[in-house]
């Protein structure tokens, strides 16, 4: 685990509201409902030789409410970049968030 402090603001493009909804579908199966889960997001800026990494560890919750699924579909970046159908939303409710900055002095 990284021991650096994570900025209180979420990284650019991250959903707000206390939970991050990574989407399941295609590839490996999603984590079972109420199981331990993690989500990592990284960003590197080659031009500035700096970046950041954030790791969130918590509990997986399948989003089954149709109204909540519609709300999540309306968020920027909700369309799967890999294409295809991704019908299952999995929310990771955080218990611990760690991260670090890379470079930048």
Backbone bond lengths (Angstrom), bond angles and torsions (degrees), N, CA, C in turn:
res aa  C-N    CA-C-N  psi(-1)  N-CA   C-N-CA  omega(-1)  CA-C   N-CA-C  phi
1 X - - - 1.439 - - 1.530 109.47 -
2 X 1.300 116.08 141.60 1.461 121.45 174.54 1.519 108.44 -77.17
3 X 1.303 116.81 146.69 1.456 119.88 -179.58 1.523 112.66 -109.20
4 X 1.316 117.38 2.73 1.462 120.15 178.07 1.518 110.31 -72.18
5 X 1.309 116.03 151.97 1.459 122.05 179.70 1.523 109.99 -76.36
6 X 1.315 116.12 135.38 1.461 121.99 175.86 1.515 108.52 -90.50
7 X 1.332 117.66 136.02 1.456 120.38 175.52 1.519 109.60 -57.72
8 X 1.361 118.25 143.33 1.456 120.07 -178.62 1.526 113.51 -66.17
9 X 1.314 117.87 -24.07 1.469 120.01 178.51 1.518 108.75 -80.27
10 X 1.349 118.09 140.46 1.465 119.23 177.66 1.516 110.32 -67.42
11 X 1.343 116.99 156.95 1.458 119.10 178.56 1.519 110.94 -63.81
12 X 1.336 117.84 157.69 1.458 120.53 -179.89 1.524 111.14 -53.52
13 X 1.327 116.19 133.81 1.447 121.54 178.42 1.518 115.06 85.78
14 X 1.337 118.04 -7.91 1.465 120.01 179.90 1.523 110.30 -77.28
15 X 1.331 117.27 139.39 1.465 119.66 177.54 1.518 111.15 -63.75
16 X 1.313 116.67 153.39 1.458 121.50 178.49 1.519 108.76 -109.19
17 X 1.328 116.55 163.83 1.453 120.43 175.19 1.515 113.41 116.13
18 X 1.338 119.56 18.16 1.446 121.71 171.79 1.514 116.03 88.15
19 X 1.301 119.19 -6.96 1.458 120.75 178.26 1.517 108.78 -146.59
20 X 1.314 116.70 146.48 1.456 121.57 179.25 1.512 108.47 -107.01
21 X 1.316 118.90 124.07 1.458 120.27 -175.22 1.519 114.61 -98.09
22 X 1.363 119.22 76.24 1.451 117.44 172.79 1.519 109.52 -64.53
23 X 1.309 116.60 148.42 1.466 120.75 -175.44 1.516 110.28 -101.70
24 X 1.312 116.78 139.14 1.451 122.75 174.24 1.517 109.86 -95.20
25 X 1.300 117.63 170.92 1.464 122.16 176.92 1.511 109.40 124.40
26 X 1.335 117.80 131.69 1.449 120.31 -175.03 1.514 109.27 68.24
27 X 1.284 118.83 156.55 1.460 121.12 179.02 1.516 112.08 66.36
28 X 1.323 117.27 -151.34 1.455 119.99 -177.48 1.531 111.05 -66.00
29 X 1.328 117.39 155.18 1.464 119.47 -179.54 1.523 111.08 -66.84
30 X 1.329 117.32 151.21 1.464 119.69 177.47 1.518 110.71 -69.15
31 X 1.326 116.90 161.07 1.465 118.80 178.42 1.524 110.41 -67.12
32 X 1.342 117.38 147.10 1.459 119.71 176.88 1.527 111.43 -61.04
33 X 1.319 115.55 151.46 1.471 122.12 178.28 1.531 109.66 -55.16
34 X 1.317 116.99 133.57 1.477 125.55 178.53 1.530 113.47 67.00
35 X 1.332 117.99 21.85 1.461 120.51 176.76 1.524 109.60 -97.20
36 X 1.336 118.13 161.36 1.465 120.34 174.45 1.526 109.62 -61.85
37 X 1.320 116.34 141.39 1.463 120.81 -179.45 1.522 108.99 -149.97
38 X 1.316 115.92 160.23 1.465 120.62 175.87 1.517 108.69 -137.62
39 X 1.330 114.60 159.10 1.456 121.79 179.29 1.515 106.60 -143.97
40 X 1.336 117.09 129.14 1.458 121.27 179.91 1.515 109.20 -123.69
41 X 1.321 115.33 138.82 1.462 121.06 175.60 1.526 107.56 -133.97
42 X 1.324 115.48 137.60 1.466 121.88 -177.21 1.520 109.21 -132.43
43 X 1.316 115.36 155.79 1.455 120.71 173.14 1.519 108.09 -145.79
44 X 1.324 116.22 131.74 1.461 121.92 175.10 1.515 108.81 -123.43
45 X 1.319 115.76 135.97 1.454 122.13 175.21 1.521 106.78 -110.78
46 X 1.328 115.93 100.42 1.469 120.19 -177.28 1.526 112.15 -61.43
47 X 1.316 116.52 -35.62 1.462 120.45 -177.93 1.522 111.65 -64.09
48 X 1.340 117.10 -41.04 1.465 121.16 -178.37 1.528 113.24 -96.08
49 X 1.333 117.33 -3.37 1.468 122.69 -177.41 1.526 111.66 53.19
50 X 1.329 115.18 47.52 1.454 119.98 176.92 1.520 109.75 -148.13
51 X 1.307 116.25 169.40 1.456 120.61 179.44 1.508 111.00 -179.36
52 X 1.326 115.66 -167.34 1.459 121.38 179.08 1.524 109.17 -152.57
53 X 1.330 115.00 161.28 1.452 122.46 177.48 1.524 107.32 -142.70
54 X 1.325 116.98 133.94 1.459 122.25 179.09 1.525 108.33 -128.35
55 X 1.333 116.46 132.49 1.454 122.36 177.04 1.523 108.52 -120.65
56 X 1.325 115.83 127.49 1.465 121.83 178.53 1.530 107.41 -116.23
57 X 1.333 117.02 129.17 1.456 123.06 178.10 1.518 107.33 -118.39
58 X 1.327 116.84 132.83 1.456 119.08 -178.27 1.517 111.96 -169.91
59 X 1.323 114.93 -142.86 1.461 122.58 -175.62 1.523 109.77 -120.18
60 X 1.335 116.00 134.20 1.463 121.61 178.71 1.521 110.06 -79.32
61 X 1.321 115.33 135.26 1.461 121.10 173.34 1.523 107.75 -132.02
62 X 1.321 116.68 124.39 1.461 120.24 175.14 1.521 107.86 -74.75
63 X 1.318 116.78 131.28 1.463 121.81 178.34 1.522 107.21 -87.49
64 X 1.324 116.35 106.93 1.466 121.19 -176.13 1.520 113.13 -106.37
65 X 1.335 117.72 -16.32 1.460 121.68 -179.99 1.529 109.72 -70.10
66 X 1.323 116.71 122.50 1.469 121.99 -175.93 1.526 111.55 -61.46
67 X 1.335 117.99 -40.83 1.464 120.33 179.04 1.532 111.01 -63.37
68 X 1.326 117.24 -39.51 1.468 120.75 178.35 1.524 110.58 -67.96
69 X 1.328 117.84 -38.73 1.462 120.69 176.59 1.523 111.01 -61.03
70 X 1.333 116.51 -42.70 1.474 120.67 178.17 1.526 110.83 -63.33
71 X 1.341 117.08 -40.78 1.464 120.71 178.41 1.531 110.21 -62.26
72 X 1.328 116.56 -44.20 1.459 120.73 -179.69 1.528 111.37 -64.69
73 X 1.329 117.21 -37.29 1.468 120.56 177.97 1.523 112.34 -63.21
74 X 1.333 116.42 -24.86 1.456 120.80 179.91 1.519 114.15 -82.42
75 X 1.333 118.37 -7.94 1.462 121.21 -179.52 1.525 110.85 -73.54
76 X 1.324 115.34 147.18 1.465 119.89 175.14 1.525 108.94 -59.56
77 X 1.310 116.77 135.58 1.459 121.16 178.26 1.519 114.14 83.37
78 X 1.334 118.03 9.69 1.469 120.41 -177.06 1.525 112.86 -77.81
79 X 1.312 117.94 -16.38 1.463 120.94 -179.92 1.527 109.03 -77.49
80 X 1.339 118.21 127.30 1.469 119.84 -179.70 1.525 111.26 -61.26
81 X 1.315 118.03 125.43 1.458 120.77 -178.79 1.526 110.82 -69.40
82 X 1.338 117.58 -23.28 1.460 120.65 -179.37 1.528 111.99 -84.48
83 X 1.327 117.29 -3.32 1.457 120.60 -179.49 1.518 112.09 77.42
84 X 1.304 116.26 179.62 1.457 121.29 179.08 1.516 112.43 82.71
85 X 1.308 114.42 174.11 1.464 121.23 -179.16 1.528 110.12 -86.33
86 X 1.298 116.84 133.35 1.465 123.45 177.46 1.534 107.18 -129.93
87 X 1.332 117.68 77.32 1.461 120.27 -171.62 1.526 115.18 -76.20
88 X 1.331 118.73 -17.17 1.461 120.70 -175.81 1.523 111.04 -101.46
89 X 1.332 116.19 127.61 1.456 122.14 172.78 1.522 106.99 -100.89
90 X 1.342 116.27 132.80 1.460 121.89 175.84 1.524 107.16 -121.62
91 X 1.322 116.11 119.90 1.460 121.49 178.18 1.525 107.72 -97.07
92 X 1.328 116.80 131.91 1.460 121.29 173.82 1.530 106.74 -102.45
93 X 1.330 115.29 111.59 1.470 120.85 178.09 1.525 106.53 -85.93
94 X 1.337 117.88 117.51 1.469 120.14 -170.39 1.525 113.94 -74.06
95 X 1.337 114.29 137.45 1.460 122.73 167.70 1.525 109.52 -103.83
96 X 1.334 115.92 -30.08 1.463 121.26 -177.88 1.523 108.89 -148.64
97 X 1.335 116.70 136.30 1.459 122.29 176.32 1.514 107.63 -128.91
98 X 1.326 116.04 125.43 1.460 121.50 177.63 1.522 108.29 -129.78
99 X 1.317 116.36 163.31 1.454 118.99 178.37 1.498 111.57 -174.87
100 X 1.310 113.72 178.16 1.459 119.44 178.73 1.498 110.56 -156.34
101 X 1.313 114.78 154.73 1.454 122.07 172.46 1.527 107.79 -98.62
102 X 1.319 115.12 146.09 1.453 121.19 -178.82 1.527 107.66 -118.40
103 X 1.332 116.33 127.98 1.466 120.84 178.55 1.515 112.60 71.11
104 X 1.316 116.07 -158.08 1.456 121.68 176.64 1.508 114.94 72.43
105 X 1.312 118.33 13.36 1.465 120.98 175.55 1.417 112.57 86.08
